[in-house]
Amino acid sequence: MWYIEFLTSSPIQEYNFPLRFWIGGVKSGIKSLGRKANIRLSSPNASRLHATLQVQQVEENEGEEYLLVTDQSSYGTFVARAQNNMDTDSLTVEKLEKGTPVRLNPGDRIAFGKPGAWYIVGKENWVIYADNNMPEKEYQLLTETADQVGLKLTDQWKQNISAALFHEWTISPWQCLALIENIPVVHFAWVDRLKQVVLHSAEQVGLVTVAELAASYTQIPGTEGYFPRRSDVFTKEQVSSIVPNIHRKDLFSNKKFCLHCNEHREAWELVVVSAGGEVVHNAQEANYVVVSSEKMNDNCGRKHVSLYQITLALLLATTRPLETYNLEKRATPSPTKQVICQHSDAETDDEGEKESEDFKENCDVNKEQQKPSREETEKNERIPCGVWVKRYRSQSPSYNEQMKASHNNISFIQVSYPEKLPRCQRPKRRPRTISRHEMNVVHHVA
């Protein structure tokens, strides 16, 4: 994201706030500078259309960019290169030819009208990690916005990531890595807000003299209010408690983990190591055996934790979820009745009787475990078959309080049907005689 920043004689210089004009990226278009232009200059020596700025890309190297300035004024545009001495007293200044594009690099200084009020050319390199599970339409808008603003998108986890973009909070190793490394985690609304600041703030900030208002125009929006949407995996309280915490890097220190998950195994190992833990291959040596939530069964004990518990521990920045035995994630297999074939062989009959006895014992044990509580039993006994009717509260002033309360109660109507319904016969049509007066009325109406 390219920009030029005002260094001296700022109208809000007393607030120590840099006056910054954003230029954007390659597809941001041409920005005009002057007294009647996109970027308004308050200098009396500036023309109405003084110069134009545009971001260009090197053809040989797609990742390299530069800023192109073209002078269109009568008073001139001046440039001081970054490799020269930046002391204002001994500054080497060159005047640009009118209509000739000149390349600018980060660190160069530029002045419009006279070599006194200097702007410095800068660039912020923002690398955004985009989740692969984003909706297709949202990802297409993201790529278009990135080209306009000047963001770099990547689907590979690197060291220079500025922000991680996710559609919602899920059980993802990349979200865990972002939490450990204190990388901002946002959704698409933050990128859309950044686009408004970069592409449209330059048209307004030149006329602003209030520091707080100028900050809202020029500063990159904060990431605190742009968390990803909450999914069904986590509760609202868990997601709302996410705050930057440097202790996440040492959360798993002095703990050994053995991973028994095939999907994104290397990424989850990186999560454990980044949080200070150690990955071992022998389950006997590990403090915790990490399995996917689908594999939690009766054979898993307190030593086994799920990926959900690992993610929740990093969200809350505490190891308490690892010590909690997650009974909800365990899959309790229901007993299935075995079909025993009758054979004439006595041994087969004995085996069938043993299997049937084992099956009855399993059923009795599961019945005791799944037996409802006393409150649930009484509640079920109070619910007969029928229709529940909800009466709305009457707003009539003639009703007293007792009648109004009865209208808001829930009534029960028991419905019963007869065993046999009588056969319905169609009634016979009988002729009807009308009077002469009725005939006259019909003709009059017709």
C-alpha positions in Angstrom: 0.0 0.0 0.0 1.7 3.2 -1.3 1.3 6.6 0.4 2.9 10.0 0.6 3.2 11.6 4.1 3.4 15.3 4.8 6.5 16.2 6.9 6.4 19.9 7.6 3.8 22.8 7.9 0.9 20.4 8.5 -2.3 22.1 9.6 -2.5 19.6 12.5 1.2 19.5 13.2 0.6 20.6 16.8 -1.1 17.2 17.5 2.0 15.3 16.3 -0.2 13.5 13.7 1.3 12.6 10.3 -0.9 13.8 7.4 -0.9 10.8 5.1 -2.4 10.4 1.7 -3.0 6.8 0.5 -2.3 5.9 -3.1 -3.1 2.2 -3.0 -2.1 -0.6 -5.3 -1.6 -1.4 -8.9 -5.3 -1.3 -9.8 -6.1 1.7 -7.7 -6.0 4.0 -10.7 -4.4 7.4 -11.2 -4.4 9.9 -8.3 -4.3 13.6 -9.1 -2.8 16.2 -6.8 -3.6 19.9 -6.8 -6.0 22.5 -5.4 -8.9 21.0 -7.3 -7.9 17.3 -7.5 -8.3 14.0 -5.6 -5.5 14.9 -3.2 -6.0 18.6 -2.3 -2.9 20.6 -1.7 -3.2 23.8 0.4 0.1 25.3 -0.9 -0.5 28.6 -2.8 2.2 27.6 -5.3 0.2 24.4 -6.3 -1.8 24.4 -9.5 -5.3 23.1 -9.8 -4.0 19.9 -11.4 -0.4 19.9 -10.2 0.7 16.2 -10.7 -0.5 12.7 -11.0 0.6 9.5 -9.1 0.1 5.9 -10.2 1.4 2.6 -8.9 3.2 0.5 -11.6 4.5 -3.0 -11.6 7.8 -4.2 -13.0 7.2 -6.5 -16.0 10.2 -8.7 -15.3 9.3 -9.2 -11.6 5.6 -9.2 -10.8 6.2 -8.7 -7.1 8.2 -5.5 -7.5 6.3 -2.2 -7.7 7.2 1.5 -8.0 5.4 4.8 -7.9 5.2 6.9 -11.0 4.8 10.7 -10.8 4.1 13.0 -13.7 4.3 16.8 -13.3 1.4 18.8 -14.9 2.0 22.2 -13.3 3.5 25.6 -14.1 5.3 25.9 -10.8 7.2 22.6 -11.0 7.5 19.4 -8.9 10.7 18.6 -7.0 12.2 15.3 -5.9 15.0 14.4 -3.5 16.3 10.8 -3.7 16.5 8.5 -0.7 20.2 7.7 -1.2 21.1 11.3 -0.9 21.7 13.1 2.4 18.2 13.8 3.9 19.4 16.9 5.7 17.3 19.8 4.5 20.3 22.1 4.4 22.3 19.9 2.1 19.5 18.2 0.1 20.1 17.4 -3.6 16.9 18.5 -5.4 16.0 17.8 -9.0 13.1 19.5 -10.8 10.9 17.2 -12.9 10.2 18.0 -16.6 6.5 18.7 -17.3 4.7 15.7 -18.7 7.6 13.3 -18.2 6.9 10.3 -15.9 9.5 9.8 -13.2 9.9 6.7 -11.0 9.8 7.1 -7.2 10.9 4.5 -4.6 10.1 4.3 -0.8 12.1 6.9 1.0 12.2 9.5 -1.7 10.9 13.0 -1.0 8.7 15.1 -3.2 7.5 18.7 -3.1 4.9 20.5 -5.1 5.3 24.2 -6.1 8.5 24.9 -4.1 11.1 22.7 -2.4 10.0 23.5 1.1 6.9 21.5 2.1 8.2 17.9 1.7 6.2 14.7 1.4 8.0 11.4 1.9 7.1 8.4 -0.3 6.4 5.2 1.7 5.0 1.7 1.3 3.5 -0.7 3.8 3.8 -4.3 2.9 0.7 -6.2 4.2 0.6 -9.9 3.6 -2.9 -11.5 4.3 -3.3 -15.2 4.8 -6.7 -16.1 3.3 -8.5 -19.2 4.4 -9.2 -21.8 1.7 -12.7 -22.5 3.1 -14.0 -19.0 2.3 -17.0 -18.7 0.0 -16.1 -18.4 -3.7 -17.9 -15.0 -4.1 -16.2 -13.6 -1.1 -12.8 -14.8 -2.2 -13.3 -13.2 -5.6 -14.1 -9.9 -4.0 -11.0 -10.3 -1.8 -8.7 -10.7 -4.8 -10.2 -7.6 -6.5 -9.8 -5.5 -3.3 -6.3 -6.7 -2.8 -5.2 -5.5 -6.2 -6.8 -2.1 -5.6 -5.5 -1.5 -2.1 -2.1 -3.1 -2.5 -2.4 -6.2 -0.3 -0.6 -9.5 -1.0 -2.6 -12.7 -0.5 -1.1 -16.0 0.3 -2.4 -19.5 1.3 0.9 -20.6 2.8 1.7 -19.9 6.4 4.8 -17.7 6.5 6.7 -15.6 9.0 5.8 -12.2 7.5 2.0 -12.5 7.7 0.3 -9.3 8.8 -3.2 -10.6 9.3 -5.1 -13.9 9.0 -8.5 -13.8 7.2 -11.1 -16.4 8.1 -14.8 -16.8 7.4 -15.6 -18.2 10.9 -14.0 -19.6 14.1 -13.4 -23.3 13.6 -11.0 -26.0 14.7 -8.1 -24.9 12.4 -4.4 -25.2 13.0 -3.9 -21.9 11.2 -6.1 -20.0 13.6 -4.2 -21.5 16.5 -0.9 -20.4 15.0 -2.3 -16.9 14.5 -3.3 -16.8 18.2 0.1 -18.0 19.3 2.0 -15.5 17.2 -0.4 -12.6 18.1 -1.4 -12.2 14.4 -4.7 -10.3 14.0 -7.5 -12.6 13.0 -10.2 -10.8 11.0 -13.0 -11.5 8.5 -13.8 -9.8 5.2 -15.5 -6.7 6.7 -12.1 -5.5 7.9 -10.7 -5.7 4.4 -13.7 -3.8 3.1 -13.2 -1.1 5.7 -9.5 -0.9 4.8 -10.5 -0.4 1.1 -12.6 2.6 2.0 -9.8 4.2 3.9 -7.1 3.7 1.3 -9.1 4.5 -1.8 -11.3 7.4 -0.6 -9.6 9.1 2.4 -7.3 11.1 0.2 -10.2 13.1 -1.2 -11.2 14.3 2.3 -8.2 14.4 4.6 -6.7 17.5 3.0 -9.5 19.6 4.3 -9.5 18.2 7.8 -8.1 20.2 10.7 -9.3 18.1 13.6 -6.9 15.4 14.6 -9.4 12.8 15.7 -11.4 13.1 12.4 -8.2 12.9 10.4 -7.2 9.8 12.2 -10.4 8.1 11.3 -9.8 8.9 7.6 -6.1 8.0 7.3 -5.3 5.3 9.9 -5.6 1.6 9.2 -8.7 0.3 11.0 -8.1 -1.7 14.1 -8.8 -5.4 14.1 -10.5 -5.7 17.5 -14.0 -5.4 16.2 -13.6 -7.5 13.1 -13.3 -11.1 14.6 -14.5 -13.9 12.4 -18.1 -15.1 12.7 -18.8 -17.6 15.5 -19.6 -21.1 14.3 -21.5 -23.8 16.2 -18.2 -25.2 17.5 -17.6 -22.5 20.1 -19.9 -20.6 22.4 -20.4 -16.8 22.3 -18.6 -16.5 25.7 -15.6 -18.4 24.5 -15.1 -16.3 21.3 -15.7 -13.0 23.1 -12.9 -13.8 25.6 -10.2 -13.8 22.9 -7.5 -11.2 23.7 -3.9 -10.9 22.7 -1.8 -12.8 25.1 2.0 -13.3 24.9 1.8 -16.3 27.3 0.3 -18.5 24.6 3.9 -19.1 23.3 4.6 -20.9 26.6 1.2 -22.4 27.2 2.3 -26.0 26.5 5.8 -25.8 28.0 7.1 -28.9 29.8 4.3 -31.0 28.2 4.6 -33.8 25.7 2.0 -34.5 23.0 1.6 -37.6 20.8 -0.6 -36.8 17.8 -2.9 -39.5 16.4 -4.6 -37.3 13.7 -3.9 -37.7 10.0 -5.5 -34.5 8.6 -3.1 -31.5 8.8 -0.7 -33.5 11.1 2.3 -31.3 10.3 0.4 -28.1 10.9 -0.9 -29.4 14.3 2.7 -30.4 15.2 3.8 -26.8 14.4 1.0 -25.6 16.7 2.3 -27.7 19.6 5.9 -26.7 19.1 5.0 -23.0 18.7 3.1 -23.1 22.0 6.2 -24.5 23.8 5.2 -28.1 23.8 7.1 -31.2 22.6 5.9 -33.7 20.0 6.8 -37.4 20.8 5.9 -40.5 18.8 5.4 -42.9 21.7 2.1 -42.5 23.5 3.5 -43.9 26.7 6.0 -41.0 27.0 3.4 -38.3 26.3 1.4 -36.3 28.8 -1.5 -36.0 26.3 -2.5 -38.1 23.3 -4.2 -35.8 20.7 -6.9 -37.4 18.6 -9.6 -36.0 16.3 -13.0 -35.6 17.9 -14.4 -38.4 15.7 -12.0 -40.9 17.3 -13.0 -40.2 20.9 -14.5 -43.5 22.2 -14.6 -45.6 25.3 -11.0 -46.5 25.0 -9.9 -42.9 25.5 -9.1 -41.9 29.0 -8.2 -38.7 30.7 -4.8 -38.7 28.9 -6.5 -38.3 25.6 -7.6 -34.9 24.4 -9.3 -33.8 21.2 -8.3 -31.1 18.7 -11.3 -29.1 20.0 -9.7 -29.1 23.5 -6.3 -28.0 22.0 -8.0 -25.1 20.1 -10.1 -24.1 23.1 -7.0 -24.0 25.4 -5.3 -21.6 23.0 -8.5 -19.5 22.7 -8.8 -19.1 26.4 -5.0 -19.0 27.0 -5.2 -21.6 29.7 -4.6 -25.4 30.0 -7.8 -26.1 31.9 -9.6 -27.5 28.9 -6.9 -30.1 28.6 -7.6 -31.4 32.1 -11.4 -31.6 31.6 -12.5 -35.0 30.3 -14.8 -34.2 27.4 -17.7 -36.6 27.7 -19.7 -34.9 25.1 -17.2 -35.7 22.4 -17.1 -39.3 23.3 -19.1 -41.6 21.0 -21.1 -44.1 23.1 -21.9 -47.2 20.9 -25.4 -48.5 21.4 -25.8 -52.3 21.6 -27.2 -54.0 18.5 -29.1 -57.2 18.9 -27.5 -60.1 17.2 -29.6 -62.5 15.1 -29.0 -66.1 16.3 -29.8 -68.8 13.8 -31.2 -72.0 15.1 -29.2 -75.1 14.2 -29.5 -78.7 15.1 -25.9 -78.6 16.5 -25.8 -78.5 20.3 -22.6 -76.4 20.4 -24.2 -73.7 18.2 -27.2 -73.6 20.5 -25.0 -73.2 23.5 -23.0 -70.3 21.9 -26.3 -68.7 20.9 -27.5 -68.9 24.5 -24.3 -67.3 25.8 -24.5 -64.5 23.2 -28.1 -63.8 24.2 -27.2 -63.7 27.9 -24.3 -61.3 27.1 -26.6 -59.2 25.1 -29.2 -59.0 27.9 -26.5 -58.1 30.4 -25.3 -55.3 28.1 -28.9 -54.1 27.6 -29.5 -54.0 31.3 -26.3 -52.0 32.0 -27.2 -49.5 29.2 -30.7 -49.2 30.5 -29.4 -48.4 34.0 -27.1 -45.8 32.4 -29.7 -44.3 30.2 -32.5 -44.4 32.8 -34.1 -41.0 33.0 -34.1 -39.0 36.2 -37.1 -38.7 38.5 -37.9 -35.2 37.3 -37.9 -36.3 33.6 -40.1 -39.3 34.4 -42.7 -37.1 36.2 -42.6 -34.6 33.4 -43.2 -37.3 30.8 -46.1 -38.7 32.8 -47.8 -35.4 32.9 -47.9 -35.0 29.1 -50.8 -36.9 27.6 -51.5 -37.2 23.9 -53.6 -34.3 22.5 -53.3 -30.7 21.3 -51.7 -27.8 23.1 -53.5 -24.5 22.6 -51.9 -21.1 23.4 -54.4 -18.4 24.0 -53.3 -14.8 23.3 -53.8 -12.1 26.0 -56.9 -10.1 25.4 -56.6 -6.3 25.2 -60.2 -5.6 25.9 -60.7 -3.3 28.9 -63.9 -5.1 30.0 -61.9 -8.2 31.0 -60.7 -8.3 34.6 -57.2 -9.5 35.6 -58.3 -13.0 36.2 -59.9 -13.4 32.8 -56.8 -11.8 31.2 -54.5 -14.3 33.0 -56.7 -17.2 31.9 -56.4 -16.1 28.2 -52.6 -16.3 28.4 -52.5 -19.8 29.9 -51.8 -22.9 27.9 -54.8 -25.2 27.6 -54.9 -28.9 26.7 -57.6 -30.4 24.6 -57.7 -34.2 24.4 -58.6 -35.4 21.0 -60.2 -38.8 20.5 -61.5 -40.5 17.3 -64.3 -43.1 17.0 -63.3 -46.6 16.0 -65.7 -46.5 13.0 -67.0 -43.6 11.1 -70.6 -43.8 9.6 -70.8 -43.8 5.9 -71.6 -40.3 4.6 -74.3 -40.2 2.0 -74.9 -37.3 -0.4 -78.1 -35.5 0.3 -80.8 -35.7 -2.4 -81.6 -32.6 -4.5 -85.1 -31.4 -3.9 -86.9 -28.9 -6.2 -87.8 -25.6 -4.6 -90.7 -23.5 -5.7 -90.3 -19.7 -5.7 -93.0 -17.1 -5.8 -93.8 -14.7 -8.6 -92.5 -11.8 -6.6 -89.1 -13.4 -6.3 -89.1 -14.0 -10.1 -89.8 -10.3 -10.7 -86.9 -9.3 -8.4 -84.5 -11.6 -10.2 -85.5 -10.2 -13.6 -85.2 -6.6 -12.3 -81.7 -7.2 -11.0 -80.6 -8.9 -14.2 
